[in-house]
């Protein structure tokens, strides 16, 4: 993929976030979108080597639209200023009892590559199941938190939108109480994109996503535990 062309397009879009400019530059967008589809397709192939559940994902369904949903937003800009994709088993955007951990990445106009893995803002019933799993197997969760590959690449779990107090019904003195307050079970990091070496992008993402295997497996073990007999 022509990463330099992509970041240039996204930078210009951020400075001209309006429909007339986008229509005039749509041929550029169409070319970049097709190249991005190739990246996502190749990445799914690499992920399938260590995570068979995503091997058959549809790359077109993994890619997010560039149009923003502005119905409930004060920001009336019609377009996102990033290219992004989320690869999830069965092409589902949201987590489910079957284990819906997402491999997500995005490219910004300023040359930032952001990527993360896990379940971001899962629905209430799923969040409750994850919290119950932490309480029921505190030792197993502690082992997950200490996983070397996970911590080296991502650090700790994302604490965005964390509760101020423990959720209702959970012990405030529990050893993992700070994690029980989380609304997402997701790891995230951002690095500088090497626009001069596009061939490195997919291998780099595949390695980073593999480093989160411990989190993916743990979340899926929770899903299996709550499935009906």
Phi and psi restraints in degrees (value plus and minus 20) as a CYANA .aco file:
   2 UNK   PHI    -102.3   -62.3
   2 UNK   PSI      65.7   105.7
   3 UNK   PHI     -85.4   -45.4
   3 UNK   PSI     -55.4   -15.4
   4 UNK   PHI     -84.2   -44.2
   4 UNK   PSI     -61.0   -21.0
   5 UNK   PHI     -85.4   -45.4
   5 UNK   PSI     -58.0   -18.0
   6 UNK   PHI     -84.2   -44.2
   6 UNK   PSI     -69.3   -29.3
   7 UNK   PHI     -84.5   -44.5
   7 UNK   PSI     -54.9   -14.9
   8 UNK   PHI     -84.9   -44.9
   8 UNK   PSI     -63.9   -23.9
   9 UNK   PHI     -80.7   -40.7
   9 UNK   PSI     -66.4   -26.4
  10 UNK   PHI     -86.5   -46.5
  10 UNK   PSI     -55.0   -15.0
  11 UNK   PHI     -84.7   -44.7
  11 UNK   PSI     -65.9   -25.9
  12 UNK   PHI     -84.1   -44.1
  12 UNK   PSI     -57.5   -17.5
  13 UNK   PHI     -84.0   -44.0
  13 UNK   PSI     -59.5   -19.5
  14 UNK   PHI     -84.4   -44.4
  14 UNK   PSI     -46.8    -6.8
  15 UNK   PHI    -109.7   -69.7
  15 UNK   PSI     -34.9     5.1
  16 UNK   PHI    -158.3  -118.3
  16 UNK   PSI      35.6    75.6
  17 UNK   PHI    -101.8   -61.8
  17 UNK   PSI      57.0    97.0
  18 UNK   PHI    -170.1  -130.1
  18 UNK   PSI     139.3   179.3
  19 UNK   PHI     -84.8   -44.8
  19 UNK   PSI     -63.4   -23.4
  20 UNK   PHI     -78.0   -38.0
  20 UNK   PSI     -64.0   -24.0
  21 UNK   PHI     -83.6   -43.6
  21 UNK   PSI     -63.1   -23.1
  22 UNK   PHI     -83.6   -43.6
  22 UNK   PSI     -61.4   -21.4
  23 UNK   PHI     -82.2   -42.2
  23 UNK   PSI     -61.4   -21.4
  24 UNK   PHI     -85.3   -45.3
  24 UNK   PSI     -50.2   -10.2
  25 UNK   PHI    -124.9   -84.9
  25 UNK   PSI      -7.9    32.1
  26 UNK   PHI     -81.6   -41.6
  26 UNK   PSI     -55.2   -15.2
  27 UNK   PHI     -77.7   -37.7
  27 UNK   PSI     -58.3   -18.3
  28 UNK   PHI     -83.1   -43.1
  28 UNK   PSI     -66.2   -26.2
  29 UNK   PHI     -79.9   -39.9
  29 UNK   PSI     -64.0   -24.0
  30 UNK   PHI     -81.2   -41.2
  30 UNK   PSI     -60.1   -20.1
  31 UNK   PHI     -85.7   -45.7
  31 UNK   PSI     -66.0   -26.0
  32 UNK   PHI     -86.1   -46.1
  32 UNK   PSI     -57.8   -17.8
  33 UNK   PHI     -83.2   -43.2
  33 UNK   PSI     -61.4   -21.4
  34 UNK   PHI     -85.3   -45.3
  34 UNK   PSI     -58.9   -18.9
  35 UNK   PHI     -87.4   -47.4
  35 UNK   PSI     -58.4   -18.4
  36 UNK   PHI     -85.6   -45.6
  36 UNK   PSI     -56.9   -16.9
  37 UNK   PHI     -79.5   -39.5
  37 UNK   PSI     -59.9   -19.9
  38 UNK   PHI     -83.0   -43.0
  38 UNK   PSI     -59.5   -19.5
  39 UNK   PHI     -82.7   -42.7
  39 UNK   PSI     -68.0   -28.0
  40 UNK   PHI     -83.6   -43.6
  40 UNK   PSI     -60.4   -20.4
  41 UNK   PHI     -81.7   -41.7
  41 UNK   PSI     -66.3   -26.3
  42 UNK   PHI     -84.7   -44.7
  42 UNK   PSI     -59.8   -19.8
  43 UNK   PHI     -84.7   -44.7
  43 UNK   PSI     -62.0   -22.0
  44 UNK   PHI     -78.6   -38.6
  44 UNK   PSI     -60.7   -20.7
  45 UNK   PHI     -80.7   -40.7
  45 UNK   PSI     -60.0   -20.0
  46 UNK   PHI     -90.8   -50.8
  46 UNK   PSI     -60.5   -20.5
  47 UNK   PHI     -84.9   -44.9
  47 UNK   PSI     -55.8   -15.8
  48 UNK   PHI     -81.3   -41.3
  48 UNK   PSI     -39.7     0.3
  49 UNK   PHI     -89.8   -49.8
  49 UNK   PSI     -46.9    -6.9
  50 UNK   PHI    -142.3  -102.3
  50 UNK   PSI     -27.3    12.7
  51 UNK   PHI    -156.9  -116.9
  51 UNK   PSI      67.1   107.1
  52 UNK   PHI     -79.1   -39.1
  52 UNK   PSI     -41.6    -1.6
  53 UNK   PHI     -87.5   -47.5
  53 UNK   PSI     -40.1    -0.1
  54 UNK   PHI    -127.2   -87.2
  54 UNK   PSI     -17.5    22.5
  55 UNK   PHI     -80.0   -40.0
  55 UNK   PSI     -52.6   -12.6
  56 UNK   PHI    -119.8   -79.8
  56 UNK   PSI      -4.0    36.0
  57 UNK   PHI     -84.9   -44.9
  57 UNK   PSI     128.3   168.3
  58 UNK   PHI    -106.2   -66.2
  58 UNK   PSI      93.8   133.8
  59 UNK   PHI     -81.3   -41.3
  59 UNK   PSI     -50.9   -10.9
  60 UNK   PHI     -86.4   -46.4
  60 UNK   PSI     -56.3   -16.3
  61 UNK   PHI     -95.3   -55.3
  61 UNK   PSI     -41.2    -1.2
  62 UNK   PHI     -96.0   -56.0
  62 UNK   PSI     -45.7    -5.7
  63 UNK   PHI    -100.1   -60.1
  63 UNK   PSI     114.9   154.9
  64 UNK   PHI    -105.0   -65.0
  64 UNK   PSI     127.1   167.1
  65 UNK   PHI     -88.9   -48.9
  65 UNK   PSI     132.2   172.2
  66 UNK   PHI    -104.3   -64.3
  66 UNK   PSI     -37.7     2.3
  67 UNK   PHI     -92.8   -52.8
  67 UNK   PSI     114.8   154.8
  68 UNK   PHI    -108.4   -68.4
  68 UNK   PSI     129.1   169.1
  69 UNK   PHI    -109.0   -69.0
  69 UNK   PSI      85.5   125.5
  70 UNK   PHI    -123.5   -83.5
  70 UNK   PSI      -9.3    30.7
  71 UNK   PHI     -80.0   -40.0
  71 UNK   PSI     -57.4   -17.4
  72 UNK   PHI    -139.8   -99.8
  72 UNK   PSI       5.5    45.5
  73 UNK   PHI    -136.4   -96.4
  73 UNK   PSI     122.0   162.0
  74 UNK   PHI     -94.5   -54.5
  74 UNK   PSI     -44.6    -4.6
  75 UNK   PHI    -102.0   -62.0
  75 UNK   PSI      93.4   133.4
  76 UNK   PHI    -114.1   -74.1
  76 UNK   PSI      -9.6    30.4
  77 UNK   PHI     -81.1   -41.1
  77 UNK   PSI     107.9   147.9
  78 UNK   PHI     -99.0   -59.0
  78 UNK   PSI     -35.0     5.0
  79 UNK   PHI    -148.2  -108.2
  79 UNK   PSI     125.6   165.6
  80 UNK   PHI     -94.4   -54.4
  80 UNK   PSI     129.5   169.5
  81 UNK   PHI    -127.1   -87.1
  81 UNK   PSI      21.1    61.1
  82 UNK   PHI    -172.4  -132.4
  82 UNK   PSI     138.2   178.2
  83 UNK   PHI    -125.4   -85.4
  83 UNK   PSI     114.3   154.3
  84 UNK   PHI    -168.5  -128.5
  84 UNK   PSI     139.7   179.7
  85 UNK   PHI    -172.2  -132.2
  85 UNK   PSI     127.8   167.8
  86 UNK   PHI    -151.1  -111.1
  86 UNK   PSI      95.7   135.7
  87 UNK   PHI    -120.0   -80.0
  87 UNK   PSI      97.1   137.1
  88 UNK   PHI    -156.0  -116.0
  88 UNK   PSI     122.7   162.7
  89 UNK   PHI     -71.5   -31.5
  89 UNK   PSI     117.5   157.5
  90 UNK   PHI      43.7    83.7
  90 UNK   PSI      -2.7    37.3
  91 UNK   PHI      40.8    80.8
  91 UNK   PSI       5.4    45.4
  92 UNK   PHI    -110.4   -70.4
  92 UNK   PSI     113.4   153.4
  93 UNK   PHI     -93.5   -53.5
  93 UNK   PSI     -54.9   -14.9
  94 UNK   PHI    -125.5   -85.5
  94 UNK   PSI     131.6   171.6
  95 UNK   PHI     -83.9   -43.9
  95 UNK   PSI     136.9   176.9
  96 UNK   PHI    -166.1  -126.1
  96 UNK   PSI     155.3   195.3
  97 UNK   PHI     -81.8   -41.8
  97 UNK   PSI     -42.3    -2.3
  98 UNK   PHI    -101.6   -61.6
  98 UNK   PSI     -21.0    19.0
  99 UNK   PHI      72.7   112.7
  99 UNK   PSI      74.3   114.3
 100 UNK   PHI    -131.5   -91.5
 100 UNK   PSI      11.0    51.0
 101 UNK   PHI     -75.1   -35.1
 101 UNK   PSI     116.3   156.3
 102 UNK   PHI    -126.5   -86.5
 102 UNK   PSI     118.6   158.6
 103 UNK   PHI    -118.5   -78.5
 103 UNK   PSI      90.6   130.6
 104 UNK   PHI    -139.9   -99.9
 104 UNK   PSI     121.3   161.3
 105 UNK   PHI    -167.9  -127.9
 105 UNK   PSI     136.6   176.6
 106 UNK   PHI    -166.6  -126.6
 106 UNK   PSI     130.3   170.3
 107 UNK   PHI    -139.6   -99.6
 107 UNK   PSI     105.8   145.8
 108 UNK   PHI    -121.4   -81.4
 108 UNK   PSI     140.9   180.9
 109 UNK   PHI     -84.4   -44.4
 109 UNK   PSI     -46.0    -6.0
 110 UNK   PHI    -101.8   -61.8
 110 UNK   PSI     -13.6    26.4
 111 UNK   PHI      67.6   107.6
 111 UNK   PSI      -4.6    35.4
 112 UNK   PHI    -109.0   -69.0
 112 UNK   PSI     111.7   151.7
 113 UNK   PHI    -127.4   -87.4
 113 UNK   PSI      94.9   134.9
 114 UNK   PHI    -130.5   -90.5
 114 UNK   PSI     120.9   160.9
 115 UNK   PHI    -171.5  -131.5
 115 UNK   PSI     131.4   171.4
 116 UNK   PHI    -179.8  -139.8
 116 UNK   PSI     148.8   188.8
 117 UNK   PHI    -164.0  -124.0
 117 UNK   PSI     124.0   164.0
 118 UNK   PHI     112.4   152.4
 118 UNK   PSI    -173.7  -133.7
 119 UNK   PHI    -137.1   -97.1
 119 UNK   PSI      94.2   134.2
 120 UNK   PHI    -118.3   -78.3
 120 UNK   PSI      99.2   139.2
 121 UNK   PHI      28.1    68.1
 121 UNK   PSI      38.8    78.8
 122 UNK   PHI     -84.9   -44.9
 122 UNK   PSI     137.7   177.7
 123 UNK   PHI     -83.6   -43.6
 123 UNK   PSI     144.5   184.5
 124 UNK   PHI     -75.9   -35.9
 124 UNK   PSI     -63.6   -23.6
 125 UNK   PHI     -87.6   -47.6
 125 UNK   PSI     -57.8   -17.8
 126 UNK   PHI     -89.0   -49.0
 126 UNK   PSI     -61.8   -21.8
 127 UNK   PHI     -82.0   -42.0
 127 UNK   PSI     -60.0   -20.0
 128 UNK   PHI     -82.6   -42.6
 128 UNK   PSI     -61.9   -21.9
 129 UNK   PHI     -82.2   -42.2
 129 UNK   PSI     -60.1   -20.1
 130 UNK   PHI     -86.5   -46.5
 130 UNK   PSI     -64.2   -24.2
 131 UNK   PHI     -83.6   -43.6
 131 UNK   PSI     -60.4   -20.4
 132 UNK   PHI     -81.1   -41.1
 132 UNK   PSI     -58.9   -18.9
 133 UNK   PHI     -84.5   -44.5
 133 UNK   PSI     -56.8   -16.8
 134 UNK   PHI     -83.2   -43.2
 134 UNK   PSI     -63.0   -23.0
 135 UNK   PHI     -88.7   -48.7
 135 UNK   PSI     -63.2   -23.2
 136 UNK   PHI     -94.0   -54.0
 136 UNK   PSI     -43.1    -3.1
 137 UNK   PHI    -159.4  -119.4
 137 UNK   PSI      47.7    87.7
 138 UNK   PHI     -82.2   -42.2
 138 UNK   PSI     -54.9   -14.9
 139 UNK   PHI     -87.4   -47.4
 139 UNK   PSI     -63.8   -23.8
 140 UNK   PHI     -84.1   -44.1
 140 UNK   PSI     -58.0   -18.0
 141 UNK   PHI     -88.1   -48.1
 141 UNK   PSI     -59.5   -19.5
 142 UNK   PHI     -81.5   -41.5
 142 UNK   PSI     -58.6   -18.6
 143 UNK   PHI     -83.3   -43.3
 143 UNK   PSI     -60.6   -20.6
 144 UNK   PHI     -79.5   -39.5
 144 UNK   PSI     -66.1   -26.1
 145 UNK   PHI     -82.3   -42.3
 145 UNK   PSI     -45.6    -5.6
 146 UNK   PHI    -113.2   -73.2
 146 UNK   PSI     -19.8    20.2
 147 UNK   PHI     -75.9   -35.9
 147 UNK   PSI     104.9   144.9
 148 UNK   PHI     -84.5   -44.5
 148 UNK   PSI     -65.7   -25.7
 149 UNK   PHI     -84.4   -44.4
 149 UNK   PSI     -62.7   -22.7
 150 UNK   PHI     -81.7   -41.7
 150 UNK   PSI     -68.4   -28.4
 151 UNK   PHI     -89.8   -49.8
 151 UNK   PSI     -56.5   -16.5
 152 UNK   PHI     -85.3   -45.3
 152 UNK   PSI     -56.7   -16.7
 153 UNK   PHI    -108.8   -68.8
 153 UNK   PSI     -56.8   -16.8
 154 UNK   PHI    -140.6  -100.6
 154 UNK   PSI     -37.4     2.6
 155 UNK   PHI      57.4    97.4
 155 UNK   PSI    -156.1  -116.1
 156 UNK   PHI    -111.4   -71.4
 156 UNK   PSI     153.6   193.6
 157 UNK   PHI     -85.2   -45.2
 157 UNK   PSI     127.8   167.8
 158 UNK   PHI     -83.7   -43.7
 158 UNK   PSI     110.4   150.4
 159 UNK   PHI    -129.7   -89.7
 159 UNK   PSI       4.2    44.2
 160 UNK   PHI     -82.3   -42.3
 160 UNK   PSI     116.0   156.0
 161 UNK   PHI      42.4    82.4
 161 UNK   PSI       6.6    46.6
 162 UNK   PHI     -83.9   -43.9
 162 UNK   PSI     121.8   161.8
 163 UNK   PHI     -86.8   -46.8
 163 UNK   PSI     129.5   169.5
 164 UNK   PHI     -95.6   -55.6
 164 UNK   PSI     -53.9   -13.9
 165 UNK   PHI    -144.3  -104.3
 165 UNK   PSI     141.1   181.1
 166 UNK   PHI     -79.7   -39.7
 166 UNK   PSI     126.0   166.0
 167 UNK   PHI     -82.6   -42.6
 167 UNK   PSI     131.9   171.9
 168 UNK   PHI     -77.1   -37.1
 168 UNK   PSI     113.2   153.2
 169 UNK   PHI      72.5   112.5
 169 UNK   PSI     -21.0    19.0
 170 UNK   PHI    -132.8   -92.8
 170 UNK   PSI     123.1   163.1
 171 UNK   PHI     -87.4   -47.4
 171 UNK   PSI     100.3   140.3
 172 UNK   PHI     -84.8   -44.8
 172 UNK   PSI     -36.9     3.1
 173 UNK   PHI    -116.5   -76.5
 173 UNK   PSI     -15.1    24.9
 174 UNK   PHI     -82.4   -42.4
 174 UNK   PSI     124.8   164.8
 175 UNK   PHI     -81.9   -41.9
 175 UNK   PSI     -44.1    -4.1
 176 UNK   PHI    -130.5   -90.5
 176 UNK   PSI       9.8    49.8
 177 UNK   PHI     -79.4   -39.4
 177 UNK   PSI     -54.7   -14.7
 178 UNK   PHI     -85.8   -45.8
 178 UNK   PSI     -49.2    -9.2
 179 UNK   PHI    -101.6   -61.6
 179 UNK   PSI     -48.7    -8.7
 180 UNK   PHI     -85.5   -45.5
 180 UNK   PSI     -42.1    -2.1
 181 UNK   PHI     -98.8   -58.8
 181 UNK   PSI     -32.5     7.5
 182 UNK   PHI     -88.5   -48.5
 182 UNK   PSI     126.5   166.5
 183 UNK   PHI    -120.7   -80.7
 183 UNK   PSI     -35.6     4.4
 184 UNK   PHI    -149.7  -109.7
 184 UNK   PSI     131.1   171.1
 185 UNK   PHI    -141.9  -101.9
 185 UNK   PSI      62.5   102.5
 186 UNK   PHI    -164.8  -124.8
 186 UNK   PSI     120.6   160.6
 187 UNK   PHI    -130.5   -90.5
 187 UNK   PSI     129.4   169.4
 188 UNK   PHI    -171.4  -131.4
 188 UNK   PSI     124.3   164.3
 189 UNK   PHI    -174.1  -134.1
 189 UNK   PSI     141.7   181.7
 190 UNK   PHI    -153.2  -113.2
 190 UNK   PSI     120.5   160.5
 191 UNK   PHI    -157.8  -117.8
 191 UNK   PSI     150.0   190.0
 192 UNK   PHI    -100.9   -60.9
 192 UNK   PSI     109.0   149.0
 193 UNK   PHI     -96.4   -56.4
 193 UNK   PSI     113.7   153.7
 194 UNK   PHI    -108.7   -68.7
 194 UNK   PSI      72.2   112.2
 195 UNK   PHI     -90.0   -50.0
 195 UNK   PSI     -35.4     4.6
 196 UNK   PHI    -110.1   -70.1
 196 UNK   PSI     -22.7    17.3
 197 UNK   PHI    -155.7  -115.7
 197 UNK   PSI      47.0    87.0
 198 UNK   PHI     -80.8   -40.8
 198 UNK   PSI     -44.0    -4.0
 199 UNK   PHI     -88.4   -48.4
 199 UNK   PSI     -34.6     5.4
 200 UNK   PHI    -106.8   -66.8
 200 UNK   PSI     -35.8     4.2
 201 UNK   PHI     -80.2   -40.2
 201 UNK   PSI     -75.3   -35.3
 202 UNK   PHI     -83.6   -43.6
 202 UNK   PSI     -68.7   -28.7
 203 UNK   PHI     -79.0   -39.0
 203 UNK   PSI     -57.2   -17.2
 204 UNK   PHI     -84.2   -44.2
 204 UNK   PSI     -66.1   -26.1
 205 UNK   PHI     -86.7   -46.7
 205 UNK   PSI     -61.3   -21.3
 206 UNK   PHI     -80.9   -40.9
 206 UNK   PSI     -63.3   -23.3
 207 UNK   PHI     -83.5   -43.5
 207 UNK   PSI     -63.9   -23.9
 208 UNK   PHI     -85.4   -45.4
 208 UNK   PSI     -60.2   -20.2
 209 UNK   PHI     -88.0   -48.0
 209 UNK   PSI     -55.6   -15.6
 210 UNK   PHI     -84.9   -44.9
 210 UNK   PSI     -52.1   -12.1
 211 UNK   PHI     -83.9   -43.9
 211 UNK   PSI     -38.1     1.9
 212 UNK   PHI    -116.9   -76.9
 212 UNK   PSI      -7.7    32.3
 213 UNK   PHI     -77.1   -37.1
 213 UNK   PSI     -55.8   -15.8
 214 UNK   PHI     -81.7   -41.7
 214 UNK   PSI     -61.1   -21.1
 215 UNK   PHI     -88.0   -48.0
 215 UNK   PSI     -64.6   -24.6
 216 UNK   PHI     -79.2   -39.2
 216 UNK   PSI     -67.0   -27.0
 217 UNK   PHI     -84.6   -44.6
 217 UNK   PSI     -58.6   -18.6
 218 UNK   PHI     -85.7   -45.7
 218 UNK   PSI     -65.8   -25.8
 219 UNK   PHI     -81.7   -41.7
 219 UNK   PSI     -58.6   -18.6
 220 UNK   PHI     -90.3   -50.3
 220 UNK   PSI     -50.1   -10.1
 221 UNK   PHI     -86.9   -46.9
 221 UNK   PSI     -53.4   -13.4
 222 UNK   PHI     -85.6   -45.6
 222 UNK   PSI     -63.9   -23.9
 223 UNK   PHI     -79.9   -39.9
 223 UNK   PSI     -64.2   -24.2
 224 UNK   PHI     -82.9   -42.9
 224 UNK   PSI     -57.5   -17.5
 225 UNK   PHI     -86.3   -46.3
 225 UNK   PSI     -48.1    -8.1
 226 UNK   PHI    -119.5   -79.5
 226 UNK   PSI     -19.8    20.2
 227 UNK   PHI     -88.7   -48.7
 227 UNK   PSI     122.6   162.6
 228 UNK   PHI     -87.7   -47.7
 228 UNK   PSI     132.9   172.9
